[in-house]
């Protein structure tokens, strides 16, 4: 099969590699589309290696058709269309997926577009809903509102009856966030979110990490929850512990990729919650995949560059079968 590989100079290229064989509990998928995520860019840079035993081919979410079942897997049926959360291997014509991480394609969403959902849905639902307890009437602050995570988080929060503030870096992204329902839109280039929102925010979904830590705490309300899922602003930062204690606030560090396959807090548990609780919101039209571009597999380098640019809003997809 064809897949994207990373050479010693961190360049991306299409190469022929062996087609994977599903192990016990796994399913082989013919990939229709694969989502590009910032985790892929970090992996390419050597900053986010795949978990032990996982393919070093990038790609954390896919959609496609079931073509083979591993030992011990009774379903879904061959030929069934699915989307899936994976820990790696998506930038390829075929990928193996634990059966417990398969999701049905939501009604009203195409097979290709559904590839834009599993990673963002699993990340957003498990962080702001399951762990941070976002509820109707809360104010959610999302850093990077125009990203795949950001555009999805806006929609989830609005579907749950919460208010949403976002930070963005361009007017184009600001307008798209407003179109999705964001109540407060702040351009981080000339507005200080901590000053604008001091003491008001119930939940923060943060991709920046160290450089935003102190200001995030300033923005939190009493009982607020800061959920850190990225480190684009660095690995370390200073925190006013007195302010944290005074607000009875919590700092939560989370990711999805390195969780166990099964058990409490596992990927299987997250995927099940997404299927049960979020998929109906998608099928009601309250949440939809936001896609900036769809590119052939050979254009993975261009896709990653687009994801990192000011021009991309939402997800970028690769189409392995189109090139």
PETA-V877604 format. One record per pair of residues at least 24 apart in sequence whose ideal C-beta (glycine too) atoms are under 8 Angstrom apart, sorted by the first residue. I is the first residue (numbers start at 0). J is the second residue. D is the distance in Angstrom with one decimal. If there is no record, write none. Layout:
{{I & J & D} {I & J & D}}
//
This chain:
{{0 & 91 & 5.9} {0 & 92 & 4.1} {0 & 93 & 5.0} {1 & 91 & 7.0} {1 & 92 & 5.3} {1 & 296 & 6.5} {1 & 319 & 6.9} {2 & 56 & 5.2} {2 & 90 & 6.1} {2 & 91 & 3.6} {2 & 92 & 6.9} {3 & 56 & 6.7} {3 & 57 & 6.5} {3 & 90 & 3.9} {3 & 91 & 7.1} {3 & 296 & 6.5} {3 & 299 & 4.7} {3 & 317 & 7.9} {4 & 56 & 7.0} {5 & 43 & 5.5} {5 & 55 & 7.8} {5 & 57 & 7.4} {9 & 43 & 5.7} {9 & 44 & 6.7} {9 & 45 & 7.7} {10 & 300 & 7.5} {11 & 43 & 7.3} {11 & 299 & 5.0} {11 & 300 & 4.5} {11 & 303 & 7.5} {13 & 296 & 6.2} {13 & 297 & 5.2} {13 & 322 & 7.9} {16 & 56 & 7.5} {16 & 91 & 7.3} {18 & 92 & 7.7} {18 & 93 & 5.0} {19 & 54 & 7.0} {19 & 88 & 7.0} {19 & 93 & 6.4} {19 & 94 & 6.9} {19 & 95 & 4.6} {20 & 67 & 7.9} {20 & 69 & 7.8} {20 & 95 & 7.5} {21 & 67 & 5.6} {21 & 68 & 6.6} {21 & 69 & 3.3} {21 & 72 & 7.4} {21 & 95 & 5.0} {22 & 69 & 5.3} {22 & 70 & 7.6} {22 & 95 & 7.1} {23 & 69 & 5.5} {23 & 70 & 4.4} {23 & 71 & 4.8} {23 & 72 & 7.8} {24 & 69 & 6.1} {24 & 70 & 7.8} {24 & 71 & 5.7} {24 & 72 & 6.3} {24 & 97 & 5.8} {24 & 98 & 5.9} {24 & 99 & 7.5} {25 & 69 & 4.1} {25 & 72 & 7.0} {25 & 95 & 4.7} {25 & 96 & 6.4} {25 & 97 & 5.7} {25 & 98 & 6.6} {26 & 65 & 5.6} {26 & 67 & 7.2} {26 & 68 & 5.7} {26 & 69 & 6.6} {26 & 72 & 6.0} {26 & 75 & 7.5} {26 & 95 & 7.0} {26 & 96 & 5.3} {26 & 97 & 7.8} {26 & 98 & 5.2} {26 & 101 & 6.5} {27 & 65 & 7.4} {27 & 66 & 5.3} {27 & 67 & 3.9} {27 & 68 & 7.7} {27 & 69 & 7.6} {27 & 93 & 6.1} {27 & 94 & 7.6} {27 & 95 & 5.6} {27 & 96 & 8.0} {28 & 61 & 6.2} {28 & 63 & 4.2} {28 & 64 & 6.7} {28 & 65 & 6.2} {28 & 66 & 6.9} {28 & 81 & 6.9} {28 & 83 & 6.6} {28 & 93 & 6.7} {28 & 94 & 5.4} {28 & 95 & 7.5} {28 & 96 & 5.7} {29 & 63 & 5.0} {29 & 64 & 4.8} {29 & 66 & 4.9} {29 & 92 & 7.0} {29 & 93 & 5.8} {29 & 320 & 7.6} {30 & 61 & 5.0} {30 & 62 & 7.5} {30 & 63 & 4.5} {30 & 89 & 6.7} {30 & 91 & 6.3} {30 & 92 & 5.9} {30 & 93 & 6.3} {30 & 94 & 5.5} {30 & 319 & 4.9} {30 & 320 & 7.3} {31 & 61 & 7.7} {31 & 62 & 5.1} {31 & 63 & 4.4} {31 & 64 & 6.9} {31 & 110 & 5.3} {31 & 111 & 5.5} {31 & 114 & 7.0} {31 & 318 & 7.2} {31 & 319 & 7.7} {31 & 320 & 6.4} {32 & 61 & 6.8} {32 & 62 & 5.1} {32 & 63 & 7.4} {32 & 110 & 7.5} {32 & 111 & 4.4} {32 & 112 & 7.7} {32 & 113 & 7.8} {32 & 114 & 3.7} {32 & 115 & 7.9} {32 & 293 & 7.2} {32 & 316 & 4.7} {32 & 317 & 6.7} {32 & 318 & 5.5} {32 & 319 & 7.7} {33 & 58 & 4.7} {33 & 60 & 6.9} {33 & 61 & 4.8} {33 & 89 & 3.8} {33 & 90 & 5.7} {33 & 91 & 7.8} {33 & 94 & 7.9} {33 & 114 & 5.9} {33 & 316 & 6.8} {33 & 317 & 4.7} {33 & 319 & 6.7} {34 & 58 & 7.5} {34 & 59 & 6.9} {34 & 60 & 4.3} {34 & 61 & 7.4} {34 & 89 & 7.2} {34 & 114 & 5.1} {34 & 115 & 5.4} {34 & 117 & 7.6} {34 & 118 & 5.9} {34 & 119 & 7.9} {34 & 147 & 7.3} {34 & 314 & 5.4} {34 & 315 & 7.5} {34 & 316 & 5.9} {34 & 317 & 7.9} {35 & 299 & 7.4} {35 & 302 & 4.9} {35 & 303 & 6.0} {35 & 306 & 5.2} {35 & 314 & 7.1} {35 & 315 & 4.5} {35 & 316 & 7.1} {35 & 317 & 6.4} {36 & 60 & 7.2} {36 & 118 & 5.6} {36 & 147 & 6.8} {36 & 306 & 7.8} {37 & 146 & 7.5} {37 & 206 & 7.6} {37 & 229 & 6.9} {37 & 231 & 7.6} {37 & 306 & 6.9} {37 & 307 & 8.0} {38 & 256 & 6.5} {39 & 90 & 7.6} {39 & 303 & 6.7} {40 & 303 & 5.4} {40 & 306 & 6.9} {40 & 307 & 6.6} {42 & 87 & 7.9} {43 & 303 & 7.1} {47 & 256 & 7.9} {49 & 86 & 6.1} {49 & 87 & 4.2} {49 & 256 & 7.9} {50 & 86 & 5.5} {50 & 87 & 7.8} {50 & 256 & 6.8} {50 & 257 & 5.6} {53 & 86 & 4.5} {53 & 87 & 4.3} {53 & 88 & 7.2} {54 & 87 & 4.6} {54 & 88 & 3.9} {54 & 94 & 7.8} {54 & 95 & 8.0} {55 & 87 & 6.8} {56 & 87 & 6.1} {56 & 88 & 4.8} {56 & 89 & 7.3} {56 & 90 & 5.6} {56 & 91 & 5.5} {56 & 94 & 8.0} {57 & 87 & 6.7} {57 & 89 & 6.9} {57 & 90 & 4.9} {57 & 299 & 7.9} {58 & 85 & 6.8} {58 & 87 & 6.5} {58 & 88 & 5.8} {58 & 89 & 2.0} {58 & 90 & 4.3} {58 & 91 & 7.1} {58 & 94 & 7.0} {58 & 317 & 7.8} {59 & 84 & 7.2} {59 & 85 & 6.0} {59 & 86 & 7.0} {59 & 87 & 7.1} {59 & 89 & 6.2} {59 & 118 & 4.8} {59 & 256 & 6.7} {60 & 84 & 5.9} {60 & 85 & 6.6} {60 & 89 & 6.3} {60 & 114 & 6.0} {60 & 115 & 7.7} {60 & 116 & 7.4} {60 & 117 & 4.1} {60 & 118 & 3.9} {60 & 119 & 7.9} {61 & 85 & 6.3} {61 & 89 & 4.6} {61 & 94 & 5.6} {61 & 96 & 7.4} {61 & 114 & 5.6} {61 & 117 & 7.7} {62 & 104 & 6.8} {62 & 110 & 5.3} {62 & 111 & 6.4} {62 & 112 & 8.0} {62 & 113 & 4.5} {62 & 114 & 3.8} {63 & 94 & 7.6} {63 & 110 & 7.4} {64 & 110 & 8.0} {66 & 93 & 7.3} {68 & 98 & 7.9} {69 & 95 & 7.6} {69 & 98 & 7.8} {72 & 98 & 4.9} {74 & 98 & 7.9} {75 & 101 & 6.8} {80 & 104 & 5.3} {80 & 110 & 5.1} {82 & 110 & 7.8} {82 & 113 & 4.1} {82 & 114 & 5.9} {82 & 116 & 6.1} {82 & 117 & 5.3} {83 & 117 & 5.8} {84 & 117 & 4.2} {84 & 118 & 6.1} {84 & 121 & 5.1} {84 & 255 & 7.2} {84 & 266 & 6.3} {84 & 269 & 7.7} {84 & 270 & 5.8} {86 & 256 & 5.4} {86 & 266 & 8.0} {89 & 317 & 7.9} {90 & 296 & 6.8} {90 & 299 & 5.9} {90 & 317 & 6.2} {90 & 319 & 7.5} {91 & 296 & 7.9} {91 & 319 & 6.2} {92 & 296 & 7.7} {92 & 319 & 4.6} {92 & 320 & 6.7} {97 & 260 & 5.6} {97 & 266 & 7.4} {97 & 267 & 7.4} {99 & 260 & 6.7} {99 & 261 & 6.6} {99 & 266 & 7.2} {99 & 267 & 3.8} {99 & 270 & 6.6} {99 & 271 & 7.9} {100 & 260 & 7.8} {100 & 266 & 5.6} {100 & 267 & 6.7} {100 & 270 & 5.2} {101 & 270 & 7.7} {102 & 270 & 6.2} {102 & 273 & 6.8} {102 & 274 & 5.6} {102 & 278 & 7.3} {103 & 274 & 7.1} {103 & 278 & 7.2} {105 & 278 & 5.2} {105 & 281 & 4.4} {105 & 282 & 5.3} {106 & 282 & 4.6} {107 & 281 & 7.3} {107 & 282 & 6.0} {107 & 284 & 6.9} {108 & 281 & 6.6} {108 & 287 & 7.4} {108 & 288 & 6.4} {111 & 293 & 6.9} {111 & 316 & 6.8} {111 & 318 & 6.9} {112 & 288 & 4.9} {112 & 290 & 6.3} {112 & 316 & 7.9} {113 & 288 & 7.0} {114 & 316 & 5.6} {115 & 147 & 7.1} {115 & 288 & 3.8} {115 & 289 & 7.2} {115 & 290 & 5.3} {115 & 313 & 7.2} {115 & 314 & 4.0} {115 & 316 & 6.1} {116 & 151 & 7.9} {116 & 281 & 7.4} {116 & 288 & 5.5} {117 & 270 & 7.7} {117 & 273 & 7.8} {118 & 147 & 7.8} {118 & 255 & 7.3} {119 & 147 & 5.1} {119 & 148 & 5.5} {119 & 151 & 4.1} {119 & 314 & 7.2} {120 & 151 & 6.6} {120 & 273 & 4.9} {120 & 277 & 5.6} {121 & 255 & 5.2} {121 & 266 & 7.5} {121 & 269 & 5.0} {121 & 270 & 6.4} {121 & 273 & 5.7} {122 & 148 & 6.0} {122 & 228 & 6.5} {122 & 254 & 8.0} {122 & 255 & 5.4} {123 & 148 & 6.3} {123 & 151 & 5.1} {123 & 152 & 4.8} {123 & 155 & 5.3} {123 & 204 & 7.5} {124 & 155 & 6.8} {124 & 269 & 7.1} {124 & 272 & 6.2} {124 & 273 & 5.2} {124 & 276 & 6.9} {124 & 277 & 5.3} {125 & 253 & 7.0} {125 & 255 & 6.4} {125 & 269 & 4.7} {125 & 272 & 7.3} {126 & 204 & 6.2} {126 & 226 & 4.7} {126 & 228 & 6.1} {126 & 251 & 7.7} {126 & 253 & 5.3} {127 & 152 & 6.3} {127 & 155 & 7.0} {127 & 156 & 6.9} {127 & 202 & 5.6} {127 & 204 & 5.6} {127 & 226 & 6.5} {128 & 155 & 7.1} {128 & 159 & 7.3} {128 & 276 & 7.6} {129 & 269 & 7.6} {129 & 272 & 6.5} {130 & 224 & 7.9} {130 & 226 & 6.6} {130 & 251 & 5.7} {130 & 253 & 6.1} {131 & 202 & 4.6} {131 & 204 & 8.0} {131 & 224 & 4.2} {131 & 226 & 5.2} {131 & 251 & 6.6} {132 & 202 & 7.8} {132 & 224 & 7.1} {133 & 159 & 6.3} {133 & 161 & 5.6} {133 & 201 & 7.3} {133 & 202 & 5.0} {134 & 159 & 6.7} {134 & 160 & 7.5} {134 & 161 & 7.0} {135 & 159 & 6.0} {135 & 160 & 3.1} {135 & 161 & 6.3} {136 & 160 & 6.6} {136 & 161 & 6.8} {136 & 162 & 7.5} {137 & 161 & 4.7} {137 & 162 & 7.1} {137 & 201 & 3.9} {137 & 202 & 6.0} {138 & 162 & 4.8} {138 & 163 & 7.6} {138 & 164 & 6.4} {138 & 196 & 7.8} {138 & 199 & 5.9} {138 & 200 & 5.3} {138 & 201 & 5.2} {138 & 202 & 7.7} {138 & 220 & 7.5} {139 & 163 & 5.2} {139 & 164 & 7.1} {139 & 200 & 7.5} {139 & 201 & 6.9} {139 & 202 & 4.9} {139 & 203 & 7.6} {139 & 204 & 6.8} {140 & 164 & 4.6} {140 & 165 & 7.3} {140 & 166 & 7.6} {140 & 192 & 6.9} {140 & 196 & 6.4} {140 & 200 & 4.6} {140 & 202 & 7.3} {140 & 203 & 4.6} {140 & 204 & 7.2} {140 & 218 & 6.3} {141 & 165 & 4.8} {141 & 166 & 7.5} {141 & 203 & 7.9} {141 & 204 & 4.9} {142 & 166 & 5.0} {142 & 192 & 8.0} {142 & 203 & 7.4} {142 & 204 & 6.9} {142 & 205 & 5.2} {142 & 206 & 5.4} {142 & 207 & 5.5} {142 & 211 & 6.7} {143 & 167 & 7.6} {143 & 206 & 4.9} {143 & 207 & 7.9} {143 & 231 & 8.0} {144 & 172 & 6.7} {144 & 173 & 7.9} {144 & 176 & 4.3} {144 & 181 & 6.2} {144 & 184 & 7.0} {145 & 169 & 7.6} {145 & 172 & 3.3} {145 & 173 & 8.0} {145 & 175 & 6.1} {145 & 176 & 6.2} {145 & 311 & 7.6} {145 & 312 & 4.7} {145 & 313 & 7.6} {146 & 206 & 7.1} {146 & 313 & 7.7} {147 & 289 & 7.2} {147 & 306 & 8.0} {147 & 313 & 5.6} {147 & 314 & 4.3} {148 & 204 & 7.3} {148 & 206 & 6.8} {148 & 228 & 7.5} {149 & 176 & 7.3} {149 & 204 & 8.0} {150 & 175 & 7.2} {150 & 176 & 7.4} {150 & 179 & 6.0} {150 & 289 & 4.1} {150 & 312 & 6.5} {150 & 313 & 4.7} {151 & 286 & 7.2} {151 & 289 & 7.1} {152 & 204 & 5.5} {153 & 179 & 4.6} {153 & 180 & 5.8} {153 & 181 & 5.3} {154 & 179 & 5.9} {154 & 180 & 6.9} {154 & 285 & 6.9} {154 & 286 & 4.3} {154 & 287 & 7.2} {155 & 277 & 6.9} {155 & 280 & 7.4} {155 & 286 & 6.2} {157 & 285 & 7.6} {158 & 280 & 4.8} {158 & 285 & 4.1} {158 & 286 & 5.8} {164 & 192 & 7.5} {164 & 196 & 6.1} {164 & 200 & 7.0} {166 & 192 & 5.4} {168 & 309 & 6.1} {169 & 309 & 4.9} {171 & 309 & 7.5} {171 & 310 & 7.6} {171 & 312 & 7.3} {172 & 309 & 7.3} {172 & 312 & 5.7} {175 & 289 & 7.9} {175 & 312 & 4.6} {175 & 313 & 8.0} {179 & 289 & 7.4} {192 & 218 & 6.2} {193 & 217 & 4.2} {193 & 218 & 5.0} {198 & 246 & 7.9} {202 & 226 & 6.8} {204 & 228 & 6.8} {205 & 229 & 7.0} {206 & 231 & 5.6} {207 & 231 & 5.3} {207 & 232 & 3.5} {207 & 233 & 8.0} {208 & 232 & 5.1} {208 & 233 & 5.8} {208 & 234 & 6.5} {208 & 236 & 6.9} {209 & 233 & 3.5} {209 & 234 & 5.6} {209 & 235 & 4.7} {209 & 236 & 3.5} {210 & 236 & 6.2} {211 & 236 & 7.3} {212 & 236 & 3.4} {212 & 237 & 6.8} {212 & 238 & 5.3} {213 & 237 & 5.6} {213 & 238 & 6.1} {213 & 239 & 6.3} {216 & 242 & 5.4} {216 & 243 & 5.7} {216 & 246 & 7.6} {216 & 248 & 6.7} {216 & 250 & 8.0} {217 & 242 & 7.0} {219 & 246 & 5.6} {219 & 248 & 4.8} {220 & 246 & 7.1} {221 & 246 & 5.0} {221 & 247 & 6.1} {221 & 248 & 7.6} {222 & 246 & 7.1} {222 & 247 & 5.5} {222 & 248 & 6.8} {223 & 248 & 4.6} {223 & 249 & 7.6} {224 & 248 & 6.9} {224 & 249 & 4.9} {224 & 251 & 6.2} {225 & 249 & 7.0} {225 & 250 & 4.8} {225 & 251 & 6.8} {226 & 251 & 4.8} {226 & 252 & 8.0} {226 & 253 & 6.0} {227 & 251 & 7.1} {227 & 252 & 5.1} {227 & 253 & 7.4} {228 & 252 & 7.9} {228 & 253 & 5.7} {228 & 254 & 6.3} {288 & 313 & 7.5} {288 & 314 & 6.7} {289 & 313 & 3.1} {289 & 314 & 6.4} {290 & 314 & 5.2} {290 & 315 & 7.5} {290 & 316 & 6.1} {291 & 315 & 5.4} {292 & 316 & 7.2} {293 & 317 & 8.0} {293 & 318 & 5.8} {294 & 318 & 6.8} {295 & 321 & 4.9} {295 & 322 & 3.3} {296 & 321 & 7.5} {296 & 322 & 5.2} {297 & 322 & 4.8} {298 & 322 & 7.7}}
//
